[in-house]
Amino acid sequence: MTEALIAALFVFVLASFTGFEIINKVPPTLHTPLMSGANAISGIAVIGALLVSGERDTNLSVILGLIAVVLASINVVGGFLVTDRMLQMFKKKAAS
């Protein structure tokens, strides 16, 4: 169990550093498409959270699953709102 936890922690830290470096190298013109892709990935996180919360082994797994569903849903909705707002900036304004 301890070895699996250390391996999972190592993968998490490595993924965090890799993600940080990749995001820092993205030019500003590509942020909107990148956000759309991130929103799709967050949708997959919602499905994973639903699977975790579906197991009723202990009350702790149900509570953690509920928290995961709520946080992943907030991430998806917020990401789409930010993407929509960014796309609104590129629309031409109607002549008054």
C-alpha positions in Angstrom: 0.0 0.0 0.0 2.8 2.4 0.9 4.6 1.7 -2.4 1.5 2.3 -4.4 0.9 5.6 -2.6 4.5 6.7 -3.2 4.2 5.8 -6.9 0.9 7.7 -7.2 2.4 10.7 -5.5 5.4 10.6 -7.8 3.2 10.5 -10.9 1.1 13.4 -9.5 4.2 15.6 -8.9 5.7 14.7 -12.3 2.4 15.5 -14.1 2.1 18.8 -12.2 5.6 20.0 -13.2 5.0 18.8 -16.8 1.7 20.6 -17.0 3.1 23.8 -15.6 5.9 23.8 -18.1 3.6 23.1 -21.1 1.1 25.8 -20.1 3.9 28.4 -19.7 5.0 27.8 -23.2 1.6 28.3 -24.9 1.3 31.6 -26.7 -1.8 33.8 -25.8 -3.5 33.2 -29.1 -3.8 29.5 -28.3 -5.3 29.8 -24.9 -8.9 29.7 -26.0 -8.6 26.4 -27.9 -6.5 25.0 -25.1 -9.2 26.0 -22.6 -11.8 24.1 -24.7 -9.7 21.0 -24.6 -9.1 21.3 -20.9 -12.9 21.6 -20.4 -13.4 18.3 -22.3 -10.8 16.6 -20.1 -12.6 18.0 -17.0 -15.8 16.4 -18.3 -14.0 13.1 -18.1 -13.0 13.9 -14.5 -16.7 14.3 -13.7 -17.4 10.8 -15.0 -14.5 9.4 -12.9 -15.9 11.2 -9.9 -19.3 9.7 -10.5 -17.7 6.2 -10.7 -15.9 6.8 -7.4 -19.0 8.1 -5.7 -21.0 5.1 -6.9 -19.1 2.6 -4.8 -20.8 2.4 -1.4 -18.0 0.6 0.5 -17.7 3.3 3.2 -19.3 6.6 4.0 -15.9 8.2 3.4 -15.9 7.1 -0.3 -19.4 8.5 -0.8 -18.5 11.8 0.8 -15.2 12.1 -1.2 -17.0 11.1 -4.4 -19.6 13.8 -3.8 -16.9 16.4 -3.2 -15.1 15.2 -6.4 -18.3 15.5 -8.5 -19.1 19.0 -7.2 -15.5 20.3 -7.7 -15.2 18.8 -11.2 -18.6 20.2 -12.2 -17.6 23.6 -11.0 -14.4 23.3 -13.0 -16.3 22.3 -16.2 -18.9 25.1 -15.9 -16.4 27.7 -15.0 -14.1 26.7 -17.8 -16.9 27.0 -20.4 -17.9 30.4 -19.1 -14.3 31.7 -19.3 -14.0 30.2 -22.8 -17.2 31.8 -23.9 -16.2 35.2 -22.5 -12.8 35.0 -24.3 -14.6 34.2 -27.6 -16.9 37.1 -27.1 -13.9 39.4 -27.1 -13.1 38.3 -30.7 -16.6 39.0 -32.1 -17.0 42.1 -34.2 -19.2 44.7 -32.6 -22.3 45.7 -34.6 -22.2 49.2 -36.1 -24.4 51.6 -34.1 
